[in-house]
Amino acid sequence: MPVPVPRQRAIPAVESGQAQAVFSPGGPSGDITGGPAGTATEARATTSITGTTHLTLLVIEDDPAGSLGVPEMLDAAGKPIRVRTARNLTEAERLLTDDVHCILLDLALPAPGRAAEGTDELATLKHVLRLAPGHAVLALTASGDAERGTEAVRVGAQDYLFRDELDSRLLSRAIRYAVERKRSDKAERRLTESKLRAQENARLERGLLPTPLLEGSSLRFAARYRPGRSRALLGGDFYDTVRTADGTVHAMIGDVCGHGPDEAALGVELRIAWRALTFAGLCGDELLSTLQQVLEHERENDEIFATLCTVDIAPDGRRAGLCLAGHPAPLIARPGRRAELLPYENNGPALGLLPNARWPRMQVELGAAWSLMLYTDGLIEGHTGVGKERLGLDGMVDMVRRQLAQGLQGEDLLRAAVNEARELNGGELADDVAVLLLDRLPGRR
């Protein structure tokens, strides 16, 4: 995008309504309004009665004859623009305080180590840009040397001006333009960085979502996930499904208390640990005890806990072992029977609550054909639109029964369940929601 260059036009002092002020040759460097350079008074931007901070300009120029004229200027609010001057870069660094908004740099000023820089005519500008990366910079060049000024803008200056054609209106407008363009550049850079971070986070979170390992199994798998955090892909809920070498299918779903990024990270750690321990042959109480040790070592404080439900389905698909750690029981649907919750009387405590806890493994009969739905409490804790009443386990079971009666199954069933819970809640559910479905169809082995 081409950079607009202020039109050079001589404006008489009478027209601008302001007088011309010139630095005194040989006078002390500092604020044009007088006073010793670098004092505490100069180090602060003056503030009007209304509390609006005045613009402050730092002029960096080396002019023994003192011929550089800097006119008195007003900002957009009609307040005087403060001016400081530095005769070299060392002095400029001392005067470059946080209240300086813009730098007017004479490109003729020699840079430190100029001999070593060779023929780089913009070495001074590059040094200032490194010295003040957050400040707006105006480059001052010889009259008619537009090529050098354009190159200065390409390197990083916000604009350029001709040395012999300064006037109050042009310079004040250029300062305001440079300051606003620098702010715009910063905002655009922050937005770009934010978008890149969001894209990286999305790729990371997408890579952390589980891929079921069910090769060789006749079971059908479906899952639905909705994190509670805005624009996030992962929350504190986690799930996984794998098939071990003996033909057993293991499924798990869990929920770390809370739904922020720290809880999401801990959920991923627990899921990966569960998969590794399952492939290592652990099951039931032994597996959950080990997961509790993982949680205790990885959590930020002792108040963090996680609920968990694990199911190990026998190779013939007709029976399963069930362990509950403070988690609601799965729902099972079988042909010719009403959908119902699996037994949950032997529910053990959530992971991380009680040291040396135990989690009994219950044996349950599944039958020849069935659908098993595992879910987190985000699905049942939403409101139903009637006062403060929540959907709850009974409401969720009734809802799924209706949807099964409509012929929904697989991903369609999970999508309908989550969407209806959201609609009953009157909007997005506050907590993370994860739902996992395993189906064994009639006639399959």
Helices and strands as residue ranges (DSSP letters): H 13-16, E 56-60, E 82-86, H 89-95, E 102-106, H 114-117, H 123-131, E 136-141, H 146-155, E 159-162, G 163-165, H 168-208, E 220-226, E 237-243, E 249-256, H 261-279, H 284-298, E 306-313, E 319-325, E 331-333, E 340-341, E 362-365, E 370-375, G 377-379, H 392-405, H 410-425, E 433-440
